[in-house]
Amino acid sequence: MPILVNLDVMLARRKMRSKELATRVGITEANVSLLKSGKVKGMRFETLDAICVALDCQPGDILEYVAPDDPRAALVGKD
């Protein structure tokens, strides 16, 4: 299931650093980094909610489904 995580894009749009997001959400900077890289297997809705509140966005602004035949699918979960 190729899900592209656009958290870094939303952070840039909001001119917010990962450290500030981590503080607002109540997670570690390491976990923010893992989320940004797409190397997580799941996320609690509570965390997603807190991220959306902090970034004033919708879940779809952060998470995007990429069809398996889309060239971007090869990038999902890789650095």
Secondary structure, DSSP 4 states (H G I P E B T S, - for coil): --EEE-HHHHHHHTT--HHHHHHHHT--HHHHHHHHHT--S---HHHHHHHHHHHT--HHHHEEE--TTSGGGGGTT--
